Amino acid sequence: MKQARKKERPTRRNSVRKLMSEALTHPGGYVPGDTPLRLITAMAARNWIRPVPDGTGWELTRTGRDAHHKHSNHITT
């Protein structure tokens, strides 16, 4: 199997951007619990998300919303 060229590989930044915009469409900024751990870890380290009290997922914080709207959600993990 040939290795994909760098341009053809999906970037991690795009997946974070997609996740943030998807979370903003849910009421309360809900991020599903089945989100990849590397994204959860990176966003939690930046205080962009916090756990939901019932433990089923995550929700965006005000910092996360601001980061998304300022297009500063370029996470490289």
PDB file of N, H, CA, C and O in Angstrom:
ATOM      1  N   MET A   1       0.840  -1.174   0.000  1.00  0.00           N
ATOM      2  CA  MET A   1       0.000   0.000   0.000  1.00  0.00           C
ATOM      3  C   MET A   1       0.888   1.241   0.000  1.00  0.00           C
ATOM      4  O   MET A   1       1.774   1.388   0.842  1.00  0.00           O
ATOM      5  N   LYS A   2       0.635   2.125  -0.957  1.00  0.00           N
ATOM      6  H   LYS A   2      -0.085   2.005  -1.641  1.00  0.00           H
ATOM      7  CA  LYS A   2       1.452   3.330  -1.062  1.00  0.00           C
ATOM      8  C   LYS A   2       1.074   4.321   0.027  1.00  0.00           C
ATOM      9  O   LYS A   2      -0.089   4.449   0.409  1.00  0.00           O
ATOM     10  N   GLN A   3       2.078   5.006   0.507  1.00  0.00           N
ATOM     11  H   GLN A   3       3.023   4.902   0.198  1.00  0.00           H
ATOM     12  CA  GLN A   3       1.825   6.032   1.522  1.00  0.00           C
ATOM     13  C   GLN A   3       1.285   7.280   0.829  1.00  0.00           C
ATOM     14  O   GLN A   3       1.781   7.681  -0.224  1.00  0.00           O
ATOM     15  N   ALA A   4       0.281   7.879   1.421  1.00  0.00           N
ATOM     16  H   ALA A   4      -0.121   7.553   2.277  1.00  0.00           H
ATOM     17  CA  ALA A   4      -0.322   9.074   0.833  1.00  0.00           C
ATOM     18  C   ALA A   4       0.652  10.241   0.892  1.00  0.00           C
ATOM     19  O   ALA A   4       1.463  10.364   1.810  1.00  0.00           O
ATOM     20  N   ARG A   5       0.544  11.074  -0.099  1.00  0.00           N
ATOM     21  H   ARG A   5      -0.115  10.974  -0.844  1.00  0.00           H
ATOM     22  CA  ARG A   5       1.348  12.292  -0.073  1.00  0.00           C
ATOM     23  C   ARG A   5       0.875  13.178   1.055  1.00  0.00           C
ATOM     24  O   ARG A   5      -0.246  13.046   1.546  1.00  0.00           O
ATOM     25  N   LYS A   6       1.736  14.070   1.453  1.00  0.00           N
ATOM     26  H   LYS A   6       2.646  14.178   1.055  1.00  0.00           H
ATOM     27  CA  LYS A   6       1.412  14.924   2.591  1.00  0.00           C
ATOM     28  C   LYS A   6       0.124  15.714   2.349  1.00  0.00           C
ATOM     29  O   LYS A   6      -0.682  15.883   3.264  1.00  0.00           O
ATOM     30  N   LYS A   7      -0.072  16.196   1.125  1.00  0.00           N
ATOM     31  H   LYS A   7       0.582  16.058   0.381  1.00  0.00           H
ATOM     32  CA  LYS A   7      -1.271  16.982   0.817  1.00  0.00           C
ATOM     33  C   LYS A   7      -2.546  16.152   0.944  1.00  0.00           C
ATOM     34  O   LYS A   7      -3.601  16.681   1.292  1.00  0.00           O
ATOM     35  N   GLU A   8      -2.450  14.862   0.663  1.00  0.00           N
ATOM     36  H   GLU A   8      -1.593  14.433   0.380  1.00  0.00           H
ATOM     37  CA  GLU A   8      -3.630  14.011   0.649  1.00  0.00           C
ATOM     38  C   GLU A   8      -4.012  13.497   2.032  1.00  0.00           C
ATOM     39  O   GLU A   8      -5.105  12.964   2.221  1.00  0.00           O
ATOM     40  N   ARG A   9      -3.115  13.658   2.990  1.00  0.00           N
ATOM     41  H   ARG A   9      -2.227  14.092   2.836  1.00  0.00           H
ATOM     42  CA  ARG A   9      -3.422  13.194   4.337  1.00  0.00           C
ATOM     43  C   ARG A   9      -4.378  14.166   5.016  1.00  0.00           C
ATOM     44  O   ARG A   9      -4.246  15.379   4.848  1.00  0.00           O
ATOM     45  N   PRO A  10      -5.334  13.653   5.776  1.00  0.00           N
ATOM     46  CA  PRO A  10      -6.206  14.575   6.515  1.00  0.00           C
ATOM     47  C   PRO A  10      -5.412  15.272   7.609  1.00  0.00           C
ATOM     48  O   PRO A  10      -4.596  14.649   8.289  1.00  0.00           O
ATOM     49  N   THR A  11      -5.648  16.536   7.771  1.00  0.00           N
ATOM     50  H   THR A  11      -6.311  17.042   7.219  1.00  0.00           H
ATOM     51  CA  THR A  11      -4.920  17.271   8.802  1.00  0.00           C
ATOM     52  C   THR A  11      -5.692  17.219  10.104  1.00  0.00           C
ATOM     53  O   THR A  11      -6.922  17.164  10.111  1.00  0.00           O
ATOM     54  N   ARG A  12      -4.968  17.236  11.193  1.00  0.00           N
ATOM     55  H   ARG A  12      -3.969  17.281  11.188  1.00  0.00           H
ATOM     56  CA  ARG A  12      -5.613  17.217  12.499  1.00  0.00           C
ATOM     57  C   ARG A  12      -6.314  18.539  12.769  1.00  0.00           C
ATOM     58  O   ARG A  12      -7.333  18.581  13.458  1.00  0.00           O
ATOM     59  N   ARG A  13      -5.761  19.619  12.222  1.00  0.00           N
ATOM     60  H   ARG A  13      -4.933  19.584  11.662  1.00  0.00           H
ATOM     61  CA  ARG A  13      -6.363  20.924  12.434  1.00  0.00           C
ATOM     62  C   ARG A  13      -7.792  20.944  11.905  1.00  0.00           C
ATOM     63  O   ARG A  13      -8.690  21.490  12.545  1.00  0.00           O
ATOM     64  N   ASN A  14      -7.998  20.347  10.731  1.00  0.00           N
ATOM     65  H   ASN A  14      -7.268  19.904  10.210  1.00  0.00           H
ATOM     66  CA  ASN A  14      -9.334  20.345  10.154  1.00  0.00           C
ATOM     67  C   ASN A  14     -10.320  19.573  11.017  1.00  0.00           C
ATOM     68  O   ASN A  14     -11.485  19.961  11.113  1.00  0.00           O
ATOM     69  N   SER A  15      -9.883  18.497  11.642  1.00  0.00           N
ATOM     70  H   SER A  15      -8.937  18.182  11.564  1.00  0.00           H
ATOM     71  CA  SER A  15     -10.802  17.732  12.470  1.00  0.00           C
ATOM     72  C   SER A  15     -11.182  18.512  13.726  1.00  0.00           C
ATOM     73  O   SER A  15     -12.313  18.409  14.199  1.00  0.00           O
ATOM     74  N   VAL A  16     -10.246  19.289  14.269  1.00  0.00           N
ATOM     75  H   VAL A  16      -9.326  19.373  13.885  1.00  0.00           H
ATOM     76  CA  VAL A  16     -10.559  20.121  15.434  1.00  0.00           C
ATOM     77  C   VAL A  16     -11.533  21.213  15.034  1.00  0.00           C
ATOM     78  O   VAL A  16     -12.498  21.490  15.746  1.00  0.00           O
ATOM     79  N   ARG A  17     -11.277  21.822  13.903  1.00  0.00           N
ATOM     80  H   ARG A  17     -10.493  21.597  13.325  1.00  0.00           H
ATOM     81  CA  ARG A  17     -12.145  22.894  13.418  1.00  0.00           C
ATOM     82  C   ARG A  17     -13.567  22.369  13.203  1.00  0.00           C
ATOM     83  O   ARG A  17     -14.543  23.020  13.575  1.00  0.00           O
ATOM     84  N   LYS A  18     -13.667  21.186  12.600  1.00  0.00           N
ATOM     85  H   LYS A  18     -12.874  20.657  12.298  1.00  0.00           H
ATOM     86  CA  LYS A  18     -14.973  20.579  12.355  1.00  0.00           C
ATOM     87  C   LYS A  18     -15.679  20.262  13.676  1.00  0.00           C
ATOM     88  O   LYS A  18     -16.876  20.510  13.820  1.00  0.00           O
ATOM     89  N   LEU A  19     -14.935  19.716  14.634  1.00  0.00           N
ATOM     90  H   LEU A  19     -13.962  19.514  14.517  1.00  0.00           H
ATOM     91  CA  LEU A  19     -15.509  19.375  15.931  1.00  0.00           C
ATOM     92  C   LEU A  19     -16.019  20.615  16.654  1.00  0.00           C
ATOM     93  O   LEU A  19     -17.100  20.591  17.242  1.00  0.00           O
ATOM     94  N   MET A  20     -15.248  21.695  16.613  1.00  0.00           N
ATOM     95  H   MET A  20     -14.370  21.714  16.135  1.00  0.00           H
ATOM     96  CA  MET A  20     -15.661  22.931  17.276  1.00  0.00           C
ATOM     97  C   MET A  20     -16.928  23.487  16.641  1.00  0.00           C
ATOM     98  O   MET A  20     -17.840  23.905  17.356  1.00  0.00           O
ATOM     99  N   SER A  21     -17.004  23.501  15.312  1.00  0.00           N
ATOM    100  H   SER A  21     -16.263  23.162  14.732  1.00  0.00           H
ATOM    101  CA  SER A  21     -18.194  24.038  14.664  1.00  0.00           C
ATOM    102  C   SER A  21     -19.401  23.142  14.907  1.00  0.00           C
ATOM    103  O   SER A  21     -20.523  23.631  15.036  1.00  0.00           O
ATOM    104  N   GLU A  22     -19.176  21.833  14.969  1.00  0.00           N
ATOM    105  H   GLU A  22     -18.265  21.435  14.864  1.00  0.00           H
ATOM    106  CA  GLU A  22     -20.266  20.902  15.269  1.00  0.00           C
ATOM    107  C   GLU A  22     -20.777  21.113  16.694  1.00  0.00           C
ATOM    108  O   GLU A  22     -21.982  21.070  16.939  1.00  0.00           O
ATOM    109  N   ALA A  23     -19.864  21.338  17.620  1.00  0.00           N
ATOM    110  H   ALA A  23     -18.884  21.373  17.421  1.00  0.00           H
ATOM    111  CA  ALA A  23     -20.249  21.565  19.015  1.00  0.00           C
ATOM    112  C   ALA A  23     -21.068  22.842  19.156  1.00  0.00           C
ATOM    113  O   ALA A  23     -21.976  22.911  19.984  1.00  0.00           O
ATOM    114  N   LEU A  24     -20.753  23.840  18.361  1.00  0.00           N
ATOM    115  H   LEU A  24     -20.014  23.784  17.689  1.00  0.00           H
ATOM    116  CA  LEU A  24     -21.497  25.095  18.433  1.00  0.00           C
ATOM    117  C   LEU A  24     -22.920  24.950  17.914  1.00  0.00           C
ATOM    118  O   LEU A  24     -23.785  25.750  18.271  1.00  0.00           O
ATOM    119  N   THR A  25     -23.185  23.943  17.076  1.00  0.00           N
ATOM    120  H   THR A  25     -22.482  23.293  16.786  1.00  0.00           H
ATOM    121  CA  THR A  25     -24.541  23.740  16.575  1.00  0.00           C
ATOM    122  C   THR A  25     -25.415  23.008  17.590  1.00  0.00           C
ATOM    123  O   THR A  25     -26.640  23.109  17.524  1.00  0.00           O
ATOM    124  N   HIS A  26     -24.817  22.277  18.523  1.00  0.00           N
ATOM    125  H   HIS A  26     -23.822  22.195  18.577  1.00  0.00           H
ATOM    126  CA  HIS A  26     -25.583  21.584  19.558  1.00  0.00           C
ATOM    127  C   HIS A  26     -25.957  22.566  20.664  1.00  0.00           C
ATOM    128  O   HIS A  26     -25.199  23.494  20.947  1.00  0.00           O
ATOM    129  N   PRO A  27     -27.109  22.373  21.289  1.00  0.00           N
ATOM    130  CA  PRO A  27     -27.468  23.256  22.405  1.00  0.00           C
ATOM    131  C   PRO A  27     -26.471  23.111  23.551  1.00  0.00           C
ATOM    132  O   PRO A  27     -26.154  21.996  23.964  1.00  0.00           O
ATOM    133  N   GLY A  28     -25.990  24.210  24.051  1.00  0.00           N
ATOM    134  H   GLY A  28     -26.248  25.116  23.716  1.00  0.00           H
ATOM    135  CA  GLY A  28     -25.033  24.182  25.150  1.00  0.00           C
ATOM    136  C   GLY A  28     -23.612  23.866  24.729  1.00  0.00           C
ATOM    137  O   GLY A  28     -22.731  23.742  25.580  1.00  0.00           O
ATOM    138  N   GLY A  29     -23.369  23.732  23.431  1.00  0.00           N
ATOM    139  H   GLY A  29     -24.084  23.833  22.740  1.00  0.00           H
ATOM    140  CA  GLY A  29     -22.011  23.450  22.960  1.00  0.00           C
ATOM    141  C   GLY A  29     -21.539  22.062  23.322  1.00  0.00           C
ATOM    142  O   GLY A  29     -20.399  21.900  23.757  1.00  0.00           O
ATOM    143  N   TYR A  30     -22.383  21.049  23.156  1.00  0.00           N
ATOM    144  H   TYR A  30     -23.309  21.180  22.803  1.00  0.00           H
ATOM    145  CA  TYR A  30     -22.067  19.677  23.557  1.00  0.00           C
ATOM    146  C   TYR A  30     -21.086  19.024  22.582  1.00  0.00           C
ATOM    147  O   TYR A  30     -21.274  19.089  21.367  1.00  0.00           O
ATOM    148  N   VAL A  31     -20.044  18.400  23.118  1.00  0.00           N
ATOM    149  H   VAL A  31     -19.890  18.347  24.105  1.00  0.00           H
ATOM    150  CA  VAL A  31     -19.072  17.628  22.339  1.00  0.00           C
ATOM    151  C   VAL A  31     -19.292  16.160  22.698  1.00  0.00           C
ATOM    152  O   VAL A  31     -19.208  15.816  23.877  1.00  0.00           O
ATOM    153  N   PRO A  32     -19.574  15.270  21.725  1.00  0.00           N
ATOM    154  CA  PRO A  32     -19.868  13.869  22.026  1.00  0.00           C
ATOM    155  C   PRO A  32     -18.744  13.164  22.773  1.00  0.00           C
ATOM    156  O   PRO A  32     -17.572  13.511  22.622  1.00  0.00           O
ATOM    157  N   GLY A  33     -19.107  12.178  23.576  1.00  0.00           N
ATOM    158  H   GLY A  33     -20.059  11.896  23.699  1.00  0.00           H
ATOM    159  CA  GLY A  33     -18.134  11.432  24.369  1.00  0.00           C
ATOM    160  C   GLY A  33     -17.245  10.518  23.552  1.00  0.00           C
ATOM    161  O   GLY A  33     -16.196  10.093  24.036  1.00  0.00           O
ATOM    162  N   ASP A  34     -17.640  10.199  22.305  1.00  0.00           N
ATOM    163  H   ASP A  34     -18.492  10.544  21.911  1.00  0.00           H
ATOM    164  CA  ASP A  34     -16.825   9.304  21.476  1.00  0.00           C
ATOM    165  C   ASP A  34     -15.805  10.062  20.622  1.00  0.00           C
ATOM    166  O   ASP A  34     -15.285   9.523  19.645  1.00  0.00           O
ATOM    167  N   THR A  35     -15.528  11.292  20.989  1.00  0.00           N
ATOM    168  H   THR A  35     -15.951  11.730  21.783  1.00  0.00           H
ATOM    169  CA  THR A  35     -14.527  12.109  20.299  1.00  0.00           C
ATOM    170  C   THR A  35     -13.137  11.535  20.570  1.00  0.00           C
ATOM    171  O   THR A  35     -12.864  11.095  21.687  1.00  0.00           O
ATOM    172  N   PRO A  36     -12.251  11.531  19.567  1.00  0.00           N
ATOM    173  CA  PRO A  36     -10.897  10.996  19.789  1.00  0.00           C
ATOM    174  C   PRO A  36     -10.200  11.656  20.982  1.00  0.00           C
ATOM    175  O   PRO A  36     -10.299  12.866  21.188  1.00  0.00           O
ATOM    176  N   LEU A  37      -9.501  10.843  21.751  1.00  0.00           N
ATOM    177  H   LEU A  37      -9.421   9.860  21.583  1.00  0.00           H
ATOM    178  CA  LEU A  37      -8.875  11.317  22.983  1.00  0.00           C
ATOM    179  C   LEU A  37      -7.847  12.422  22.738  1.00  0.00           C
ATOM    180  O   LEU A  37      -7.716  13.328  23.561  1.00  0.00           O
ATOM    181  N   ARG A  38      -7.116  12.365  21.625  1.00  0.00           N
ATOM    182  H   ARG A  38      -7.222  11.629  20.956  1.00  0.00           H
ATOM    183  CA  ARG A  38      -6.111  13.398  21.367  1.00  0.00           C
ATOM    184  C   ARG A  38      -6.761  14.768  21.203  1.00  0.00           C
ATOM    185  O   ARG A  38      -6.172  15.777  21.591  1.00  0.00           O
ATOM    186  N   LEU A  39      -7.966  14.820  20.633  1.00  0.00           N
ATOM    187  H   LEU A  39      -8.445  14.000  20.317  1.00  0.00           H
ATOM    188  CA  LEU A  39      -8.667  16.098  20.487  1.00  0.00           C
ATOM    189  C   LEU A  39      -9.185  16.582  21.833  1.00  0.00           C
ATOM    190  O   LEU A  39      -9.078  17.764  22.160  1.00  0.00           O
ATOM    191  N   ILE A  40      -9.749  15.661  22.614  1.00  0.00           N
ATOM    192  H   ILE A  40      -9.836  14.701  22.349  1.00  0.00           H
ATOM    193  CA  ILE A  40     -10.255  16.015  23.942  1.00  0.00           C
ATOM    194  C   ILE A  40      -9.116  16.554  24.803  1.00  0.00           C
ATOM    195  O   ILE A  40      -9.260  17.590  25.452  1.00  0.00           O
ATOM    196  N   THR A  41      -7.984  15.849  24.808  1.00  0.00           N
ATOM    197  H   THR A  41      -7.867  15.007  24.281  1.00  0.00           H
ATOM    198  CA  THR A  41      -6.841  16.260  25.621  1.00  0.00           C
ATOM    199  C   THR A  41      -6.334  17.636  25.209  1.00  0.00           C
ATOM    200  O   THR A  41      -6.070  18.490  26.055  1.00  0.00           O
ATOM    201  N   ALA A  42      -6.200  17.840  23.913  1.00  0.00           N
ATOM    202  H   ALA A  42      -6.414  17.146  23.226  1.00  0.00           H
ATOM    203  CA  ALA A  42      -5.680  19.119  23.422  1.00  0.00           C
ATOM    204  C   ALA A  42      -6.630  20.270  23.754  1.00  0.00           C
ATOM    205  O   ALA A  42      -6.188  21.344  24.162  1.00  0.00           O
ATOM    206  N   MET A  43      -7.926  20.045  23.579  1.00  0.00           N
ATOM    207  H   MET A  43      -8.285  19.173  23.248  1.00  0.00           H
ATOM    208  CA  MET A  43      -8.886  21.121  23.847  1.00  0.00           C
ATOM    209  C   MET A  43      -9.040  21.361  25.344  1.00  0.00           C
ATOM    210  O   MET A  43      -9.202  22.506  25.767  1.00  0.00           O
ATOM    211  N   ALA A  44      -8.993  20.306  26.151  1.00  0.00           N
ATOM    212  H   ALA A  44      -8.862  19.376  25.807  1.00  0.00           H
ATOM    213  CA  ALA A  44      -9.101  20.476  27.605  1.00  0.00           C
ATOM    214  C   ALA A  44      -7.874  21.192  28.157  1.00  0.00           C
ATOM    215  O   ALA A  44      -7.994  21.986  29.091  1.00  0.00           O
ATOM    216  N   ALA A  45      -6.704  20.927  27.599  1.00  0.00           N
ATOM    217  H   ALA A  45      -6.607  20.283  26.841  1.00  0.00           H
ATOM    218  CA  ALA A  45      -5.486  21.599  28.055  1.00  0.00           C
ATOM    219  C   ALA A  45      -5.550  23.103  27.810  1.00  0.00           C
ATOM    220  O   ALA A  45      -4.941  23.884  28.541  1.00  0.00           O
ATOM    221  N   ARG A  46      -6.284  23.501  26.787  1.00  0.00           N
ATOM    222  H   ARG A  46      -6.779  22.867  26.193  1.00  0.00           H
ATOM    223  CA  ARG A  46      -6.436  24.921  26.475  1.00  0.00           C
ATOM    224  C   ARG A  46      -7.673  25.527  27.143  1.00  0.00           C
ATOM    225  O   ARG A  46      -8.004  26.690  26.910  1.00  0.00           O
ATOM    226  N   ASN A  47      -8.347  24.739  27.968  1.00  0.00           N
ATOM    227  H   ASN A  47      -8.078  23.794  28.157  1.00  0.00           H
ATOM    228  CA  ASN A  47      -9.553  25.184  28.671  1.00  0.00           C
ATOM    229  C   ASN A  47     -10.673  25.549  27.697  1.00  0.00           C
ATOM    230  O   ASN A  47     -11.456  26.462  27.960  1.00  0.00           O
ATOM    231  N   TRP A  48     -10.746  24.832  26.568  1.00  0.00           N
ATOM    232  H   TRP A  48     -10.109  24.091  26.354  1.00  0.00           H
ATOM    233  CA  TRP A  48     -11.786  25.089  25.588  1.00  0.00           C
ATOM    234  C   TRP A  48     -13.032  24.258  25.865  1.00  0.00           C
ATOM    235  O   TRP A  48     -14.126  24.621  25.432  1.00  0.00           O
ATOM    236  N   ILE A  49     -12.877  23.134  26.588  1.00  0.00           N
ATOM    237  H   ILE A  49     -11.989  22.839  26.940  1.00  0.00           H
ATOM    238  CA  ILE A  49     -14.016  22.280  26.922  1.00  0.00           C
ATOM    239  C   ILE A  49     -13.937  21.877  28.383  1.00  0.00           C
ATOM    240  O   ILE A  49     -12.877  21.953  29.005  1.00  0.00           O
ATOM    241  N   ARG A  50     -15.075  21.445  28.928  1.00  0.00           N
ATOM    242  H   ARG A  50     -15.936  21.383  28.424  1.00  0.00           H
ATOM    243  CA  ARG A  50     -15.115  20.914  30.293  1.00  0.00           C
ATOM    244  C   ARG A  50     -16.098  19.739  30.296  1.00  0.00           C
ATOM    245  O   ARG A  50     -16.996  19.679  29.457  1.00  0.00           O
ATOM    246  N   PRO A  51     -15.930  18.804  31.239  1.00  0.00           N
ATOM    247  CA  PRO A  51     -16.821  17.637  31.270  1.00  0.00           C
ATOM    248  C   PRO A  51     -18.249  18.035  31.628  1.00  0.00           C
ATOM    249  O   PRO A  51     -18.476  18.951  32.418  1.00  0.00           O
ATOM    250  N   VAL A  52     -19.197  17.335  31.035  1.00  0.00           N
ATOM    251  H   VAL A  52     -19.013  16.591  30.393  1.00  0.00           H
ATOM    252  CA  VAL A  52     -20.606  17.505  31.378  1.00  0.00           C
ATOM    253  C   VAL A  52     -20.819  16.817  32.726  1.00  0.00           C
ATOM    254  O   VAL A  52     -20.240  15.756  32.961  1.00  0.00           O
ATOM    255  N   PRO A  53     -21.637  17.392  33.625  1.00  0.00           N
ATOM    256  CA  PRO A  53     -21.824  16.795  34.959  1.00  0.00           C
ATOM    257  C   PRO A  53     -22.236  15.320  34.957  1.00  0.00           C
ATOM    258  O   PRO A  53     -21.833  14.576  35.851  1.00  0.00           O
ATOM    259  N   ASP A  54     -23.032  14.878  33.971  1.00  0.00           N
ATOM    260  H   ASP A  54     -23.359  15.482  33.245  1.00  0.00           H
ATOM    261  CA  ASP A  54     -23.452  13.469  33.972  1.00  0.00           C
ATOM    262  C   ASP A  54     -22.386  12.536  33.386  1.00  0.00           C
ATOM    263  O   ASP A  54     -22.576  11.320  33.369  1.00  0.00           O
ATOM    264  N   GLY A  55     -21.269  13.091  32.905  1.00  0.00           N
ATOM    265  H   GLY A  55     -21.114  14.079  32.919  1.00  0.00           H
ATOM    266  CA  GLY A  55     -20.154  12.274  32.440  1.00  0.00           C
ATOM    267  C   GLY A  55     -20.309  11.656  31.066  1.00  0.00           C
ATOM    268  O   GLY A  55     -19.549  10.753  30.717  1.00  0.00           O
ATOM    269  N   THR A  56     -21.267  12.110  30.278  1.00  0.00           N
ATOM    270  H   THR A  56     -21.884  12.843  30.562  1.00  0.00           H
ATOM    271  CA  THR A  56     -21.494  11.511  28.963  1.00  0.00           C
ATOM    272  C   THR A  56     -20.750  12.208  27.840  1.00  0.00           C
ATOM    273  O   THR A  56     -20.700  11.693  26.723  1.00  0.00           O
ATOM    274  N   GLY A  57     -20.178  13.353  28.109  1.00  0.00           N
ATOM    275  H   GLY A  57     -20.218  13.772  29.016  1.00  0.00           H
ATOM    276  CA  GLY A  57     -19.488  14.089  27.042  1.00  0.00           C
ATOM    277  C   GLY A  57     -18.828  15.335  27.583  1.00  0.00           C
ATOM    278  O   GLY A  57     -18.467  15.408  28.758  1.00  0.00           O
ATOM    279  N   TRP A  58     -18.676  16.307  26.715  1.00  0.00           N
ATOM    280  H   TRP A  58     -18.969  16.247  25.761  1.00  0.00           H
ATOM    281  CA  TRP A  58     -17.987  17.548  27.037  1.00  0.00           C
ATOM    282  C   TRP A  58     -18.811  18.714  26.525  1.00  0.00           C
ATOM    283  O   TRP A  58     -19.650  18.548  25.640  1.00  0.00           O
ATOM    284  N   GLU A  59     -18.572  19.895  27.081  1.00  0.00           N
ATOM    285  H   GLU A  59     -17.891  20.030  27.799  1.00  0.00           H
ATOM    286  CA  GLU A  59     -19.230  21.089  26.569  1.00  0.00           C
ATOM    287  C   GLU A  59     -18.195  22.187  26.373  1.00  0.00           C
ATOM    288  O   GLU A  59     -17.191  22.247  27.082  1.00  0.00           O
ATOM    289  N   LEU A  60     -18.454  23.044  25.411  1.00  0.00           N
ATOM    290  H   LEU A  60     -19.270  22.996  24.835  1.00  0.00           H
ATOM    291  CA  LEU A  60     -17.541  24.151  25.139  1.00  0.00           C
ATOM    292  C   LEU A  60     -17.600  25.178  26.254  1.00  0.00           C
ATOM    293  O   LEU A  60     -18.660  25.433  26.825  1.00  0.00           O
ATOM    294  N   THR A  61     -16.467  25.758  26.555  1.00  0.00           N
ATOM    295  H   THR A  61     -15.606  25.551  26.091  1.00  0.00           H
ATOM    296  CA  THR A  61     -16.421  26.859  27.510  1.00  0.00           C
ATOM    297  C   THR A  61     -16.474  28.166  26.721  1.00  0.00           C
ATOM    298  O   THR A  61     -16.412  28.172  25.492  1.00  0.00           O
ATOM    299  N   ARG A  62     -16.589  29.246  27.440  1.00  0.00           N
ATOM    300  H   ARG A  62     -16.639  29.242  28.439  1.00  0.00           H
ATOM    301  CA  ARG A  62     -16.583  30.554  26.778  1.00  0.00           C
ATOM    302  C   ARG A  62     -15.257  30.773  26.033  1.00  0.00           C
ATOM    303  O   ARG A  62     -15.232  31.343  24.942  1.00  0.00           O
ATOM    304  N   THR A  63     -14.171  30.317  26.636  1.00  0.00           N
ATOM    305  H   THR A  63     -14.191  29.854  27.523  1.00  0.00           H
ATOM    306  CA  THR A  63     -12.860  30.422  25.995  1.00  0.00           C
ATOM    307  C   THR A  63     -12.839  29.660  24.672  1.00  0.00           C
ATOM    308  O   THR A  63     -12.275  30.135  23.687  1.00  0.00           O
ATOM    309  N   GLY A  64     -13.454  28.483  24.654  1.00  0.00           N
ATOM    310  H   GLY A  64     -13.912  28.098  25.454  1.00  0.00           H
ATOM    311  CA  GLY A  64     -13.515  27.679  23.436  1.00  0.00           C
ATOM    312  C   GLY A  64     -14.326  28.346  22.345  1.00  0.00           C
ATOM    313  O   GLY A  64     -13.940  28.331  21.177  1.00  0.00           O
ATOM    314  N   ARG A  65     -15.454  28.933  22.726  1.00  0.00           N
ATOM    315  H   ARG A  65     -15.768  28.946  23.675  1.00  0.00           H
ATOM    316  CA  ARG A  65     -16.270  29.652  21.744  1.00  0.00           C
ATOM    317  C   ARG A  65     -15.502  30.834  21.159  1.00  0.00           C
ATOM    318  O   ARG A  65     -15.510  31.056  19.948  1.00  0.00           O
ATOM    319  N   ASP A  66     -14.842  31.584  22.029  1.00  0.00           N
ATOM    320  H   ASP A  66     -14.835  31.403  23.013  1.00  0.00           H
ATOM    321  CA  ASP A  66     -14.060  32.736  21.565  1.00  0.00           C
ATOM    322  C   ASP A  66     -12.932  32.291  20.636  1.00  0.00           C
ATOM    323  O   ASP A  66     -12.679  32.923  19.611  1.00  0.00           O
ATOM    324  N   ALA A  67     -12.261  31.206  20.997  1.00  0.00           N
ATOM    325  H   ALA A  67     -12.467  30.692  21.830  1.00  0.00           H
ATOM    326  CA  ALA A  67     -11.162  30.694  20.172  1.00  0.00           C
ATOM    327  C   ALA A  67     -11.674  30.285  18.801  1.00  0.00           C
ATOM    328  O   ALA A  67     -11.012  30.530  17.792  1.00  0.00           O
ATOM    329  N   HIS A  68     -12.845  29.666  18.757  1.00  0.00           N
ATOM    330  H   HIS A  68     -13.383  29.468  19.576  1.00  0.00           H
ATOM    331  CA  HIS A  68     -13.399  29.235  17.474  1.00  0.00           C
ATOM    332  C   HIS A  68     -13.750  30.442  16.609  1.00  0.00           C
ATOM    333  O   HIS A  68     -13.462  30.456  15.413  1.00  0.00           O
ATOM    334  N   HIS A  69     -14.359  31.432  17.199  1.00  0.00           N
ATOM    335  H   HIS A  69     -14.593  31.420  18.171  1.00  0.00           H
ATOM    336  CA  HIS A  69     -14.773  32.599  16.426  1.00  0.00           C
ATOM    337  C   HIS A  69     -13.588  33.449  15.974  1.00  0.00           C
ATOM    338  O   HIS A  69     -13.682  34.167  14.978  1.00  0.00           O
ATOM    339  N   LYS A  70     -12.487  33.370  16.694  1.00  0.00           N
ATOM    340  H   LYS A  70     -12.411  32.786  17.502  1.00  0.00           H
ATOM    341  CA  LYS A  70     -11.285  34.111  16.293  1.00  0.00           C
ATOM    342  C   LYS A  70     -10.400  33.275  15.374  1.00  0.00           C
ATOM    343  O   LYS A  70      -9.325  33.724  14.976  1.00  0.00           O
ATOM    344  N   HIS A  71     -10.838  32.064  15.032  1.00  0.00           N
ATOM    345  H   HIS A  71     -11.711  31.699  15.355  1.00  0.00           H
ATOM    346  CA  HIS A  71     -10.087  31.143  14.179  1.00  0.00           C
ATOM    347  C   HIS A  71      -8.722  30.802  14.771  1.00  0.00           C
ATOM    348  O   HIS A  71      -7.755  30.608  14.035  1.00  0.00           O
ATOM    349  N   SER A  72      -8.644  30.729  16.091  1.00  0.00           N
ATOM    350  H   SER A  72      -9.430  30.887  16.689  1.00  0.00           H
ATOM    351  CA  SER A  72      -7.369  30.362  16.717  1.00  0.00           C
ATOM    352  C   SER A  72      -7.367  28.902  17.153  1.00  0.00           C
ATOM    353  O   SER A  72      -6.607  28.523  18.043  1.00  0.00           O
ATOM    354  N   ASN A  73      -8.203  28.088  16.541  1.00  0.00           N
ATOM    355  H   ASN A  73      -8.821  28.396  15.817  1.00  0.00           H
ATOM    356  CA  ASN A  73      -8.295  26.678  16.928  1.00  0.00           C
ATOM    357  C   ASN A  73      -7.380  25.813  16.068  1.00  0.00           C
ATOM    358  O   ASN A  73      -7.805  24.772  15.569  1.00  0.00           O
ATOM    359  N   HIS A  74      -6.148  26.227  15.894  1.00  0.00           N
ATOM    360  H   HIS A  74      -5.802  27.073  16.300  1.00  0.00           H
ATOM    361  CA  HIS A  74      -5.168  25.470  15.128  1.00  0.00           C
ATOM    362  C   HIS A  74      -4.370  24.611  16.096  1.00  0.00           C
ATOM    363  O   HIS A  74      -3.281  24.999  16.519  1.00  0.00           O
ATOM    364  N   ILE A  75      -4.900  23.456  16.446  1.00  0.00           N
ATOM    365  H   ILE A  75      -5.784  23.141  16.102  1.00  0.00           H
ATOM    366  CA  ILE A  75      -4.224  22.564  17.384  1.00  0.00           C
ATOM    367  C   ILE A  75      -3.323  21.619  16.609  1.00  0.00           C
ATOM    368  O   ILE A  75      -3.755  20.996  15.639  1.00  0.00           O
ATOM    369  N   THR A  76      -2.101  21.515  17.025  1.00  0.00           N
ATOM    370  H   THR A  76      -1.750  22.022  17.813  1.00  0.00           H
ATOM    371  CA  THR A  76      -1.195  20.516  16.462  1.00  0.00           C
ATOM    372  C   THR A  76      -0.773  19.608  17.597  1.00  0.00           C
ATOM    373  O   THR A  76      -0.074  20.031  18.519  1.00  0.00           O
ATOM    374  N   THR A  77      -1.202  18.353  17.527  1.00  0.00           N
ATOM    375  H   THR A  77      -1.769  18.009  16.779  1.00  0.00           H
ATOM    376  CA  THR A  77      -0.884  17.396  18.588  1.00  0.00           C
ATOM    377  C   THR A  77      -0.015  16.295  18.041  1.00  0.00           C
ATOM    378  O   THR A  77       0.365  15.385  18.777  1.00  0.00           O
TER     379      THR A  77
END
